[in-house]
Amino acid sequence: MTPPDACLLRIEATACPGTLPRLLNIIAKRDSIPLSLHATRRGDMLHIDLQLEPMPETVRGPLLGNMRQMIEVISVEIVPALWPGLVKNWVGRATPLSNCGNL
């Protein structure tokens, strides 16, 4: 079961064979495993929803920075709130933003 305060990242990247493994490697280097991962290819683009356990800014900032430095990655963002304090992930569950921070 997904913790109620998990962070959902929305990533847009070029559809290359190594894109997903490289993103997962960045997370693995921080001794973490995604709670969920959903990727859709549309033409030459990948649209990725990646749900992570809550993490302190000292870990989250560098992790997102490393993702943004990948040549294939166009954007990485925390899903914006649909209403104050909540987001909906790709399976439709409401998730508080309290531990996601502002990026």
C-alpha positions, 0 to 999 in steps of 0.5 A: 500500500502506498504511504499517504505522503508519497511524492509523485514526480512527472517526467517528460523525456525523449524515448530512448532505450536507456532513459528508464534504466538511467532514471531508476539508477539515479534513485537506486544510488540513493538506496531507494525503490520507487513505490510506483512507476508508469511510463507511456510512449507517445511518438518519440516522447516518454511521459513518466509518473514516478511515485517515491517515498517521502524524503528530506530536501537534502536527498530530494534536491540532488536526486531531482537535479541529477534527473534534470541533468540527463540529456534525455530528460526535458522536464521533472516536476512535482505534480501540482496540487489539484486542490490545497494540499492534495495531488492525484496520481495516475491511479487516481488516489489523492496524495498530500503534498506535505513531504514533497516540497516546492521545486 
